[in-house]
Amino acid sequence: MSRKGNPSDNARMESFDKTLKTEDVDLQDDLDFDDAQCHINAFIGQLYHQERLHSSLGDVPPAEFATQSHCAEK
């Protein structure tokens, strides 16, 4: 957990929060909490893990990176 007033302790989560806000939340006109929750779950489950390229993983999505890593171990 990050110390109060020190977001650099939790840089990965801060980066994810920024990505979520700029690539999903700010682009939606959610009418209620359930609609927002549905959009966020879809963003994380489909786009963020399956499609979005992550530079820290060699410009591949996390799901593909996990598959490549698992195959390399065998």
DADA-V576646 format. One record per run of one state. SS is the DSSP state (A for helix, B for strand, O for the rest). FROM is the first residue (numbers start at 0). LEN is the number of residues. Records with the same first field share a line. If there is no record, write none. Layout:
SS: FROM-LEN + FROM-LEN
This chain:
O: 0-6 + 23-1 + 27-5 + 51-2 + 57-2 + 60-1 + 73-1
A: 6-17 + 24-3 + 32-19 + 54-3 + 61-12
B: 53-1 + 59-1
